[in-house]
């Protein structure tokens, strides 16, 4: 199953993000429990608010459905999404 690195760039509505964040994290935690999310978290700098998420999905269409169901996306908080297929060759996420 392919691995994807997804970069979210958030819009400037930090107040709305704060309200929706618990639902967003619950959603991603559920996906992690099923093996679809390998890791997720916000960038540590404040230059551009956003996050990196690492998914496993059957294909880009399946990934797109997962991303569309994210409460942050549903509320329009994700201004930009960059998806890159990622060939993980070293580390615990590598496919052997």
N, C-alpha and C positions, 0 to 999 in steps of 0.2 A: 504494500500500500504506500503510495507516495507521501512524502513529508513536504509541508509548505510553511514557509516563513511569511508571516503577515504583519505588515506595519500599519498601524492605525495612526492617523493624525486627527486629533480632536479639534472640534470648533472651540470657540472662546467661552462657551457657556459652562464654566466650571461649577457654578451653583446647581445647574440641572444635572451635570455629571455626578455631583455629590449625592443627589437624591436617587438617581437610577443605579449608582454603583453597586449597592447590595444585590439587586436583581441581576445585574450583569455578571457579578462574581459567582452568584449561585448558578447561573446558566453555564458558565465556563467550568465550574467545579463539577457539575453533572456530566459535561462532555469529557472532562478528564477522567472521571470514574469509568467511562466507557472506552477510554483509550484514544479518543479523538483529539484531545488537547494534551500536548506533552509539556507545555510550559506557557505561562502568560504573565505579563506584568508591565507596569508603566516604566517609561524611561526616567532615569534618576535626575536628569537635568531639566530645567524649566525653559529651555530655548524654544522648543515647540512641543506643546503638550501632545502626548501620544503613548503608544505601547507597542511591544513586540509580542506576538502570539505564535506559537508553533503547533501546527495541526498535523494529524494524519487523516487523510480522506481518500475515498476511492478514486476521485478525479476532481477537476476544478469545478464542475457543476455541483457535486456533492458539497465541496467546500463552500461554494457560493451560497448554498442553502443554509449551511451552518452559520455563516457570517450574517446573512439576512435576518436570521432569527435572534441574533444577539440584541438584547434590550438597548444597548448603546446605539446600534444601527437603527433599530425601530424608532427610537426617539430623535434620530437625525443628528446625533452627537459626533458621529464619525464623518469628518469633512473629506477625508481622503483615505483610501485603502490601497496599499501596494501588496500584491501577492507574488511570491517567487517560489517556484518549485525548488526544493533544497535536497541535494544529494548528501545525506549525512553519512560520513565514512568513518568517523572516530567518535568514541564516547558512548554513553549509555543509550542514546537514541539511534545509534547506527544499526542498520539492518545487516545481519550476518548471513 
